[in-house]
């Protein structure tokens, strides 16, 4: 099994890790969960985080084949269209994005002009689909629970879990967004935990658990299975569900959830500009 090269890019403003994953023999690459910088008070955007990825790709002489989203993130905007314009590659996400588009299309009252068929993306992935990054197979795994559309990506010995689970000392993803389901999340994580002990596990976020001084976003499946504070071996489904529901009831909504979902359900594009040439994001009241 060929091990891919993995480079992480941590955005402390959103606690998000983006990845460039590459096949060293062919110099082909995929980008996973990119960040488009957004200052909500001013409404201004910038591409500092994405440009860092571009500099790395160009410095390493890589050719981007895929720009992947693990799901429609609720805590940061995706830079996928900008990266595609600069580097090429196809934008892909799980097919259940259609479900997310249906739910949030209603919440944001998008009207019939907003397509809910996932057509904003170049490829909609099913569970078990195999893409190629150079000569390394990338296996798409549907892992619902955090949202209906969550995907994990397995390339050789490297697993990219999205928001499904975090570092062992921090636990697992919340399930209180529309379409979230704690029992589905339990089953999804248990499925991932059947991967070999030595599987490298790369997380989409780190929030620096109590008593830890540094941000960390790589672990192993053995460490997750034996040490994850929420779902280690021996934790039953009912106990996990009760914990997750109680914990989620204490959490605030992510600060960027409303702008993020509007952009990310469009594959990283803003809503169409109005007649003055300006794009607007809605702020629906009492909707979540």
Beta strands, then each sheet from edge to edge (+ up, - down):
strand 1: 5-11
strand 2: 16-23
strand 3: 28-32
strand 4: 37-39
strand 5: 44-46
strand 6: 63-68
strand 7: 90-94
strand 8: 123-125
strand 9: 130-133
strand 10: 136-142
strand 11: 151-155
strand 12: 158-160
strand 13: 200-202
strand 14: 218-220
sheet 1: 1+ 2- 3+ 6+ 7+ 8+
sheet 2: 4+ 5-
sheet 3: 9+ 10- 11+ 12- 13- 14+
end
